[in-house]
Amino acid sequence: MEDDKAKLKNLRDLRYNKILNLQNIILGSIGAALISVILSEKLPDGLTKNDLIIVLILTAFFFLVYFSEKLEKIEEEIEKL
């Protein structure tokens, strides 16, 4: 019985770490895109740096909110064990 609880906790910990890693990868990609927009000289017609920067910052914010909610749920599940 104790082994089953430990295995379940380990699986939830792995799931938590997987989501956390995915969050870091996505935010790193958004950060790289933000840096390349700031450093770019030419943009496609109709796009400005300010528009792209705002979109990337909002995207990063919404990803943080989305992943933090998922991580909180998993933390609650782990604490219940």
JONOR-V180790 format. One line per field, one symbol per residue. ss: DSSP state (~ for helix, > for strand, _ for the rest). phi: phi as a letter, one per 40 degrees, with the letter a starting at -180 (. if undefined). psi: psi as a letter, one per 20 degrees, with the letter a starting at -180 (. if undefined). A space follows every 10 residues. Layout:
ss->???
phi->???
psi->???
//
This chain:
ss->_~~~~~~~~~ ~~~~~~~~~~ ~~~~~~~~~~ ~~~~~~~~~_ ________~~ ~~~~~~~~~~ ~~~~~~~~~~ ~~~~~~~~~~ _
phi->.ccccccccc cccccdcccc ccdccccccc cccccccccc cbbddgbbcc cccccccccc cccccccccc cccccccccc c
psi->ghhggggggh ghgggghghg ggghgghggh gghgghghiq gpqqpipqgg ghggghghgg ghgggghhgg hgghgggghh .
//
